[in-house]
Amino acid sequence: MRSMSRSKMMNRDQMRGRIAEAKGKLKEMVGRIMGNRSTRMQGKVEQVIGKTQASFGDAKEQLRKRP
């Protein structure tokens, strides 16, 4: 089993953001299926928060890679 190099790993913000984004998508789908507008909107909000956190993590990673 090979270990991943640091450059291929996600930092904590990237990972948490992408998880939050996925949870938001799931919540939005559940809201659509159930016909619950509130749950659907909460899912959309979670997606935006997740994307923002992942983008912050991406930016941190880019700064870390700079010479």
PDB file of N, CA, C and O in Angstrom:
ATOM      1  N   MET A   1       0.841  -1.179   0.000  1.00  0.00           N
ATOM      2  CA  MET A   1       0.000   0.000   0.000  1.00  0.00           C
ATOM      3  C   MET A   1       0.886   1.242   0.000  1.00  0.00           C
ATOM      4  O   MET A   1       1.713   1.423   0.894  1.00  0.00           O
ATOM      5  N   ARG A   2       0.711   2.081  -0.989  1.00  0.00           N
ATOM      6  CA  ARG A   2       1.522   3.284  -1.095  1.00  0.00           C
ATOM      7  C   ARG A   2       0.859   4.426  -0.361  1.00  0.00           C
ATOM      8  O   ARG A   2      -0.364   4.566  -0.366  1.00  0.00           O
ATOM      9  N   SER A   3       1.686   5.239   0.271  1.00  0.00           N
ATOM     10  CA  SER A   3       1.124   6.416   0.928  1.00  0.00           C
ATOM     11  C   SER A   3       1.055   7.555  -0.083  1.00  0.00           C
ATOM     12  O   SER A   3       1.871   7.648  -1.000  1.00  0.00           O
ATOM     13  N   MET A   4       0.074   8.404   0.106  1.00  0.00           N
ATOM     14  CA  MET A   4      -0.097   9.532  -0.810  1.00  0.00           C
ATOM     15  C   MET A   4       0.901  10.624  -0.477  1.00  0.00           C
ATOM     16  O   MET A   4       1.184  10.885   0.692  1.00  0.00           O
ATOM     17  N   SER A   5       1.434  11.264  -1.512  1.00  0.00           N
ATOM     18  CA  SER A   5       2.329  12.380  -1.267  1.00  0.00           C
ATOM     19  C   SER A   5       1.513  13.573  -0.781  1.00  0.00           C
ATOM     20  O   SER A   5       0.305  13.642  -1.005  1.00  0.00           O
ATOM     21  N   ARG A   6       2.171  14.493  -0.128  1.00  0.00           N
ATOM     22  CA  ARG A   6       1.498  15.672   0.433  1.00  0.00           C
ATOM     23  C   ARG A   6       0.773  16.469  -0.651  1.00  0.00           C
ATOM     24  O   ARG A   6      -0.281  17.052  -0.395  1.00  0.00           O
ATOM     25  N   SER A   7       1.336  16.495  -1.864  1.00  0.00           N
ATOM     26  CA  SER A   7       0.726  17.297  -2.925  1.00  0.00           C
ATOM     27  C   SER A   7      -0.589  16.710  -3.419  1.00  0.00           C
ATOM     28  O   SER A   7      -1.404  17.438  -3.986  1.00  0.00           O
ATOM     29  N   LYS A   8      -0.817  15.420  -3.221  1.00  0.00           N
ATOM     30  CA  LYS A   8      -2.048  14.790  -3.685  1.00  0.00           C
ATOM     31  C   LYS A   8      -3.113  14.737  -2.594  1.00  0.00           C
ATOM     32  O   LYS A   8      -4.265  14.403  -2.872  1.00  0.00           O
ATOM     33  N   MET A   9      -2.745  15.058  -1.375  1.00  0.00           N
ATOM     34  CA  MET A   9      -3.698  15.029  -0.268  1.00  0.00           C
ATOM     35  C   MET A   9      -4.450  16.354  -0.199  1.00  0.00           C
ATOM     36  O   MET A   9      -3.938  17.400  -0.598  1.00  0.00           O
ATOM     37  N   MET A  10      -5.668  16.285   0.312  1.00  0.00           N
ATOM     38  CA  MET A  10      -6.443  17.506   0.522  1.00  0.00           C
ATOM     39  C   MET A  10      -6.149  18.031   1.924  1.00  0.00           C
ATOM     40  O   MET A  10      -5.948  17.255   2.859  1.00  0.00           O
ATOM     41  N   ASN A  11      -6.126  19.345   2.058  1.00  0.00           N
ATOM     42  CA  ASN A  11      -5.981  19.888   3.400  1.00  0.00           C
ATOM     43  C   ASN A  11      -7.340  19.826   4.099  1.00  0.00           C
ATOM     44  O   ASN A  11      -8.353  19.496   3.483  1.00  0.00           O
ATOM     45  N   ARG A  12      -7.344  20.140   5.361  1.00  0.00           N
ATOM     46  CA  ARG A  12      -8.551  19.997   6.181  1.00  0.00           C
ATOM     47  C   ARG A  12      -9.724  20.826   5.645  1.00  0.00           C
ATOM     48  O   ARG A  12     -10.861  20.354   5.621  1.00  0.00           O
ATOM     49  N   ASP A  13      -9.444  22.057   5.217  1.00  0.00           N
ATOM     50  CA  ASP A  13     -10.519  22.909   4.692  1.00  0.00           C
ATOM     51  C   ASP A  13     -11.091  22.353   3.390  1.00  0.00           C
ATOM     52  O   ASP A  13     -12.302  22.391   3.174  1.00  0.00           O
ATOM     53  N   GLN A  14     -10.226  21.841   2.533  1.00  0.00           N
ATOM     54  CA  GLN A  14     -10.706  21.249   1.284  1.00  0.00           C
ATOM     55  C   GLN A  14     -11.611  20.055   1.576  1.00  0.00           C
ATOM     56  O   GLN A  14     -12.694  19.928   1.004  1.00  0.00           O
ATOM     57  N   MET A  15     -11.159  19.191   2.463  1.00  0.00           N
ATOM     58  CA  MET A  15     -11.909  17.978   2.778  1.00  0.00           C
ATOM     59  C   MET A  15     -13.250  18.315   3.442  1.00  0.00           C
ATOM     60  O   MET A  15     -14.295  17.814   3.028  1.00  0.00           O
ATOM     61  N   ARG A  16     -13.212  19.151   4.456  1.00  0.00           N
ATOM     62  CA  ARG A  16     -14.454  19.509   5.158  1.00  0.00           C
ATOM     63  C   ARG A  16     -15.425  20.239   4.239  1.00  0.00           C
ATOM     64  O   ARG A  16     -16.635  20.027   4.309  1.00  0.00           O
ATOM     65  N   GLY A  17     -14.893  21.092   3.383  1.00  0.00           N
ATOM     66  CA  GLY A  17     -15.742  21.821   2.452  1.00  0.00           C
ATOM     67  C   GLY A  17     -16.423  20.904   1.457  1.00  0.00           C
ATOM     68  O   GLY A  17     -17.613  21.055   1.178  1.00  0.00           O
ATOM     69  N   ARG A  18     -15.679  19.963   0.927  1.00  0.00           N
ATOM     70  CA  ARG A  18     -16.269  19.042  -0.053  1.00  0.00           C
ATOM     71  C   ARG A  18     -17.271  18.095   0.600  1.00  0.00           C
ATOM     72  O   ARG A  18     -18.262  17.711  -0.021  1.00  0.00           O
ATOM     73  N   ILE A  19     -17.017  17.723   1.839  1.00  0.00           N
ATOM     74  CA  ILE A  19     -17.984  16.891   2.570  1.00  0.00           C
ATOM     75  C   ILE A  19     -19.264  17.691   2.821  1.00  0.00           C
ATOM     76  O   ILE A  19     -20.366  17.180   2.623  1.00  0.00           O
ATOM     77  N   ALA A  20     -19.118  18.940   3.255  1.00  0.00           N
ATOM     78  CA  ALA A  20     -20.296  19.788   3.499  1.00  0.00           C
ATOM     79  C   ALA A  20     -21.078  20.008   2.209  1.00  0.00           C
ATOM     80  O   ALA A  20     -22.309  20.034   2.215  1.00  0.00           O
ATOM     81  N   GLU A  21     -20.359  20.164   1.113  1.00  0.00           N
ATOM     82  CA  GLU A  21     -21.021  20.350  -0.180  1.00  0.00           C
ATOM     83  C   GLU A  21     -21.824  19.103  -0.562  1.00  0.00           C
ATOM     84  O   GLU A  21     -22.957  19.210  -1.031  1.00  0.00           O
ATOM     85  N   ALA A  22     -21.238  17.929  -0.360  1.00  0.00           N
ATOM     86  CA  ALA A  22     -21.939  16.676  -0.673  1.00  0.00           C
ATOM     87  C   ALA A  22     -23.160  16.489   0.225  1.00  0.00           C
ATOM     88  O   ALA A  22     -24.218  16.063  -0.237  1.00  0.00           O
ATOM     89  N   LYS A  23     -23.007  16.810   1.516  1.00  0.00           N
ATOM     90  CA  LYS A  23     -24.150  16.709   2.433  1.00  0.00           C
ATOM     91  C   LYS A  23     -25.260  17.663   2.017  1.00  0.00           C
ATOM     92  O   LYS A  23     -26.442  17.331   2.109  1.00  0.00           O
ATOM     93  N   GLY A  24     -24.877  18.844   1.561  1.00  0.00           N
ATOM     94  CA  GLY A  24     -25.860  19.813   1.099  1.00  0.00           C
ATOM     95  C   GLY A  24     -26.612  19.324  -0.129  1.00  0.00           C
ATOM     96  O   GLY A  24     -27.823  19.511  -0.240  1.00  0.00           O
ATOM     97  N   LYS A  25     -25.887  18.697  -1.051  1.00  0.00           N
ATOM     98  CA  LYS A  25     -26.541  18.152  -2.246  1.00  0.00           C
ATOM     99  C   LYS A  25     -27.533  17.066  -1.863  1.00  0.00           C
ATOM    100  O   LYS A  25     -28.638  17.000  -2.402  1.00  0.00           O
ATOM    101  N   LEU A  26     -27.128  16.217  -0.927  1.00  0.00           N
ATOM    102  CA  LEU A  26     -28.017  15.150  -0.470  1.00  0.00           C
ATOM    103  C   LEU A  26     -29.264  15.734   0.193  1.00  0.00           C
ATOM    104  O   LEU A  26     -30.384  15.291  -0.064  1.00  0.00           O
ATOM    105  N   LYS A  27     -29.053  16.735   1.049  1.00  0.00           N
ATOM    106  CA  LYS A  27     -30.185  17.364   1.739  1.00  0.00           C
ATOM    107  C   LYS A  27     -31.121  18.038   0.736  1.00  0.00           C
ATOM    108  O   LYS A  27     -32.342  17.991   0.887  1.00  0.00           O
ATOM    109  N   GLU A  28     -30.539  18.664  -0.285  1.00  0.00           N
ATOM    110  CA  GLU A  28     -31.371  19.300  -1.309  1.00  0.00           C
ATOM    111  C   GLU A  28     -32.214  18.250  -2.042  1.00  0.00           C
ATOM    112  O   GLU A  28     -33.401  18.468  -2.287  1.00  0.00           O
ATOM    113  N   MET A  29     -31.604  17.117  -2.390  1.00  0.00           N
ATOM    114  CA  MET A  29     -32.353  16.055  -3.072  1.00  0.00           C
ATOM    115  C   MET A  29     -33.469  15.506  -2.198  1.00  0.00           C
ATOM    116  O   MET A  29     -34.575  15.264  -2.680  1.00  0.00           O
ATOM    117  N   VAL A  30     -33.183  15.307  -0.915  1.00  0.00           N
ATOM    118  CA  VAL A  30     -34.209  14.818   0.008  1.00  0.00           C
ATOM    119  C   VAL A  30     -35.353  15.824   0.081  1.00  0.00           C
ATOM    120  O   VAL A  30     -36.524  15.443   0.072  1.00  0.00           O
ATOM    121  N   GLY A  31     -35.014  17.094   0.153  1.00  0.00           N
ATOM    122  CA  GLY A  31     -36.039  18.133   0.185  1.00  0.00           C
ATOM    123  C   GLY A  31     -36.903  18.133  -1.061  1.00  0.00           C
ATOM    124  O   GLY A  31     -38.116  18.329  -0.986  1.00  0.00           O
ATOM    125  N   ARG A  32     -36.276  17.912  -2.208  1.00  0.00           N
ATOM    126  CA  ARG A  32     -37.038  17.844  -3.466  1.00  0.00           C
ATOM    127  C   ARG A  32     -37.986  16.654  -3.459  1.00  0.00           C
ATOM    128  O   ARG A  32     -39.162  16.781  -3.800  1.00  0.00           O
ATOM    129  N   ILE A  33     -37.460  15.495  -3.066  1.00  0.00           N
ATOM    130  CA  ILE A  33     -38.268  14.270  -3.055  1.00  0.00           C
ATOM    131  C   ILE A  33     -39.437  14.398  -2.084  1.00  0.00           C
ATOM    132  O   ILE A  33     -40.559  14.000  -2.394  1.00  0.00           O
ATOM    133  N   MET A  34     -39.165  14.958  -0.906  1.00  0.00           N
ATOM    134  CA  MET A  34     -40.192  15.078   0.127  1.00  0.00           C
ATOM    135  C   MET A  34     -41.124  16.272  -0.105  1.00  0.00           C
ATOM    136  O   MET A  34     -42.159  16.400   0.549  1.00  0.00           O
ATOM    137  N   GLY A  35     -40.745  17.136  -1.038  1.00  0.00           N
ATOM    138  CA  GLY A  35     -41.555  18.328  -1.272  1.00  0.00           C
ATOM    139  C   GLY A  35     -41.419  19.345  -0.155  1.00  0.00           C
ATOM    140  O   GLY A  35     -42.327  20.142   0.085  1.00  0.00           O
ATOM    141  N   ASN A  36     -40.267  19.315   0.538  1.00  0.00           N
ATOM    142  CA  ASN A  36     -40.027  20.198   1.671  1.00  0.00           C
ATOM    143  C   ASN A  36     -39.085  21.322   1.237  1.00  0.00           C
ATOM    144  O   ASN A  36     -37.878  21.120   1.099  1.00  0.00           O
ATOM    145  N   ARG A  37     -39.648  22.488   1.028  1.00  0.00           N
ATOM    146  CA  ARG A  37     -38.867  23.629   0.533  1.00  0.00           C
ATOM    147  C   ARG A  37     -37.776  24.049   1.519  1.00  0.00           C
ATOM    148  O   ARG A  37     -36.674  24.410   1.106  1.00  0.00           O
ATOM    149  N   SER A  38     -38.073  24.005   2.803  1.00  0.00           N
ATOM    150  CA  SER A  38     -37.112  24.410   3.827  1.00  0.00           C
ATOM    151  C   SER A  38     -35.865  23.522   3.794  1.00  0.00           C
ATOM    152  O   SER A  38     -34.742  24.024   3.837  1.00  0.00           O
ATOM    153  N   THR A  39     -36.061  22.220   3.718  1.00  0.00           N
ATOM    154  CA  THR A  39     -34.928  21.289   3.666  1.00  0.00           C
ATOM    155  C   THR A  39     -34.128  21.505   2.388  1.00  0.00           C
ATOM    156  O   THR A  39     -32.898  21.468   2.405  1.00  0.00           O
ATOM    157  N   ARG A  40     -34.826  21.727   1.285  1.00  0.00           N
ATOM    158  CA  ARG A  40     -34.156  21.973   0.009  1.00  0.00           C
ATOM    159  C   ARG A  40     -33.286  23.225   0.090  1.00  0.00           C
ATOM    160  O   ARG A  40     -32.152  23.222  -0.388  1.00  0.00           O
ATOM    161  N   MET A  41     -33.806  24.287   0.687  1.00  0.00           N
ATOM    162  CA  MET A  41     -33.050  25.533   0.814  1.00  0.00           C
ATOM    163  C   MET A  41     -31.863  25.368   1.768  1.00  0.00           C
ATOM    164  O   MET A  41     -30.786  25.911   1.520  1.00  0.00           O
ATOM    165  N   GLN A  42     -32.058  24.623   2.854  1.00  0.00           N
ATOM    166  CA  GLN A  42     -30.950  24.355   3.772  1.00  0.00           C
ATOM    167  C   GLN A  42     -29.830  23.626   3.039  1.00  0.00           C
ATOM    168  O   GLN A  42     -28.651  23.906   3.256  1.00  0.00           O
ATOM    169  N   GLY A  43     -30.204  22.697   2.175  1.00  0.00           N
ATOM    170  CA  GLY A  43     -29.213  21.976   1.376  1.00  0.00           C
ATOM    171  C   GLY A  43     -28.435  22.904   0.468  1.00  0.00           C
ATOM    172  O   GLY A  43     -27.219  22.773   0.333  1.00  0.00           O
ATOM    173  N   LYS A  44     -29.130  23.839  -0.155  1.00  0.00           N
ATOM    174  CA  LYS A  44     -28.456  24.799  -1.030  1.00  0.00           C
ATOM    175  C   LYS A  44     -27.481  25.672  -0.238  1.00  0.00           C
ATOM    176  O   LYS A  44     -26.375  25.957  -0.698  1.00  0.00           O
ATOM    177  N   VAL A  45     -27.902  26.092   0.956  1.00  0.00           N
ATOM    178  CA  VAL A  45     -27.030  26.910   1.805  1.00  0.00           C
ATOM    179  C   VAL A  45     -25.787  26.113   2.201  1.00  0.00           C
ATOM    180  O   VAL A  45     -24.674  26.638   2.158  1.00  0.00           O
ATOM    181  N   GLU A  46     -25.971  24.851   2.584  1.00  0.00           N
ATOM    182  CA  GLU A  46     -24.833  24.010   2.957  1.00  0.00           C
ATOM    183  C   GLU A  46     -23.876  23.823   1.786  1.00  0.00           C
ATOM    184  O   GLU A  46     -22.662  23.762   1.978  1.00  0.00           O
ATOM    185  N   GLN A  47     -24.417  23.734   0.577  1.00  0.00           N
ATOM    186  CA  GLN A  47     -23.557  23.606  -0.598  1.00  0.00           C
ATOM    187  C   GLN A  47     -22.691  24.848  -0.783  1.00  0.00           C
ATOM    188  O   GLN A  47     -21.498  24.743  -1.070  1.00  0.00           O
ATOM    189  N   VAL A  48     -23.288  26.012  -0.618  1.00  0.00           N
ATOM    190  CA  VAL A  48     -22.541  27.266  -0.772  1.00  0.00           C
ATOM    191  C   VAL A  48     -21.455  27.362   0.295  1.00  0.00           C
ATOM    192  O   VAL A  48     -20.322  27.741   0.000  1.00  0.00           O
ATOM    193  N   ILE A  49     -21.800  27.020   1.526  1.00  0.00           N
ATOM    194  CA  ILE A  49     -20.814  27.047   2.610  1.00  0.00           C
ATOM    195  C   ILE A  49     -19.683  26.071   2.309  1.00  0.00           C
ATOM    196  O   ILE A  49     -18.510  26.399   2.490  1.00  0.00           O
ATOM    197  N   GLY A  50     -20.034  24.880   1.853  1.00  0.00           N
ATOM    198  CA  GLY A  50     -19.027  23.876   1.522  1.00  0.00           C
ATOM    199  C   GLY A  50     -18.117  24.323   0.393  1.00  0.00           C
ATOM    200  O   GLY A  50     -16.900  24.148   0.465  1.00  0.00           O
ATOM    201  N   LYS A  51     -18.702  24.900  -0.654  1.00  0.00           N
ATOM    202  CA  LYS A  51     -17.896  25.385  -1.776  1.00  0.00           C
ATOM    203  C   LYS A  51     -16.949  26.484  -1.323  1.00  0.00           C
ATOM    204  O   LYS A  51     -15.794  26.535  -1.746  1.00  0.00           O
ATOM    205  N   THR A  52     -17.444  27.363  -0.458  1.00  0.00           N
ATOM    206  CA  THR A  52     -16.616  28.455   0.048  1.00  0.00           C
ATOM    207  C   THR A  52     -15.446  27.917   0.860  1.00  0.00           C
ATOM    208  O   THR A  52     -14.310  28.361   0.690  1.00  0.00           O
ATOM    209  N   GLN A  53     -15.720  26.966   1.735  1.00  0.00           N
ATOM    210  CA  GLN A  53     -14.656  26.396   2.559  1.00  0.00           C
ATOM    211  C   GLN A  53     -13.650  25.636   1.695  1.00  0.00           C
ATOM    212  O   GLN A  53     -12.445  25.736   1.924  1.00  0.00           O
ATOM    213  N   ALA A  54     -14.126  24.884   0.713  1.00  0.00           N
ATOM    214  CA  ALA A  54     -13.223  24.151  -0.175  1.00  0.00           C
ATOM    215  C   ALA A  54     -12.365  25.120  -0.989  1.00  0.00           C
ATOM    216  O   ALA A  54     -11.177  24.872  -1.197  1.00  0.00           O
ATOM    217  N   SER A  55     -12.956  26.209  -1.443  1.00  0.00           N
ATOM    218  CA  SER A  55     -12.202  27.216  -2.199  1.00  0.00           C
ATOM    219  C   SER A  55     -11.130  27.857  -1.330  1.00  0.00           C
ATOM    220  O   SER A  55     -10.020  28.119  -1.794  1.00  0.00           O
ATOM    221  N   PHE A  56     -11.464  28.108  -0.067  1.00  0.00           N
ATOM    222  CA  PHE A  56     -10.480  28.640   0.875  1.00  0.00           C
ATOM    223  C   PHE A  56      -9.323  27.651   1.023  1.00  0.00           C
ATOM    224  O   PHE A  56      -8.157  28.045   1.026  1.00  0.00           O
ATOM    225  N   GLY A  57      -9.653  26.374   1.145  1.00  0.00           N
ATOM    226  CA  GLY A  57      -8.618  25.344   1.242  1.00  0.00           C
ATOM    227  C   GLY A  57      -7.777  25.262  -0.018  1.00  0.00           C
ATOM    228  O   GLY A  57      -6.564  25.065   0.056  1.00  0.00           O
ATOM    229  N   ASP A  58      -8.411  25.411  -1.180  1.00  0.00           N
ATOM    230  CA  ASP A  58      -7.673  25.406  -2.447  1.00  0.00           C
ATOM    231  C   ASP A  58      -6.686  26.570  -2.493  1.00  0.00           C
ATOM    232  O   ASP A  58      -5.542  26.410  -2.920  1.00  0.00           O
ATOM    233  N   ALA A  59      -7.139  27.741  -2.048  1.00  0.00           N
ATOM    234  CA  ALA A  59      -6.270  28.922  -2.040  1.00  0.00           C
ATOM    235  C   ALA A  59      -5.097  28.725  -1.083  1.00  0.00           C
ATOM    236  O   ALA A  59      -3.965  29.087  -1.404  1.00  0.00           O
ATOM    237  N   LYS A  60      -5.364  28.154   0.084  1.00  0.00           N
ATOM    238  CA  LYS A  60      -4.283  27.879   1.037  1.00  0.00           C
ATOM    239  C   LYS A  60      -3.260  26.934   0.426  1.00  0.00           C
ATOM    240  O   LYS A  60      -2.055  27.111   0.601  1.00  0.00           O
ATOM    241  N   GLU A  61      -3.747  25.932  -0.289  1.00  0.00           N
ATOM    242  CA  GLU A  61      -2.858  24.953  -0.915  1.00  0.00           C
ATOM    243  C   GLU A  61      -2.003  25.610  -1.995  1.00  0.00           C
ATOM    244  O   GLU A  61      -0.817  25.305  -2.121  1.00  0.00           O
ATOM    245  N   GLN A  62      -2.598  26.508  -2.771  1.00  0.00           N
ATOM    246  CA  GLN A  62      -1.841  27.218  -3.803  1.00  0.00           C
ATOM    247  C   GLN A  62      -0.738  28.073  -3.175  1.00  0.00           C
ATOM    248  O   GLN A  62       0.380  28.126  -3.687  1.00  0.00           O
ATOM    249  N   LEU A  63      -1.057  28.736  -2.071  1.00  0.00           N
ATOM    250  CA  LEU A  63      -0.044  29.544  -1.386  1.00  0.00           C
ATOM    251  C   LEU A  63       1.060  28.667  -0.806  1.00  0.00           C
ATOM    252  O   LEU A  63       2.229  29.054  -0.808  1.00  0.00           O
ATOM    253  N   ARG A  64       0.697  27.503  -0.318  1.00  0.00           N
ATOM    254  CA  ARG A  64       1.684  26.593   0.253  1.00  0.00           C
ATOM    255  C   ARG A  64       2.649  26.091  -0.818  1.00  0.00           C
ATOM    256  O   ARG A  64       3.824  25.860  -0.534  1.00  0.00           O
ATOM    257  N   LYS A  65       2.165  25.922  -2.040  1.00  0.00           N
ATOM    258  CA  LYS A  65       2.985  25.393  -3.128  1.00  0.00           C
ATOM    259  C   LYS A  65       3.907  26.437  -3.744  1.00  0.00           C
ATOM    260  O   LYS A  65       4.831  26.095  -4.481  1.00  0.00           O
ATOM    261  N   ARG A  66       3.658  27.711  -3.443  1.00  0.00           N
ATOM    262  CA  ARG A  66       4.501  28.770  -4.011  1.00  0.00           C
ATOM    263  C   ARG A  66       5.928  28.637  -3.508  1.00  0.00           C
ATOM    264  O   ARG A  66       6.157  28.284  -2.352  1.00  0.00           O
ATOM    265  N   PRO A  67       6.900  28.924  -4.392  1.00  0.00           N
ATOM    266  CA  PRO A  67       8.320  28.853  -3.968  1.00  0.00           C
ATOM    267  C   PRO A  67       8.717  29.964  -3.035  1.00  0.00           C
ATOM    268  O   PRO A  67       9.868  30.027  -2.605  1.00  0.00           O
TER     269      PRO A  67
END
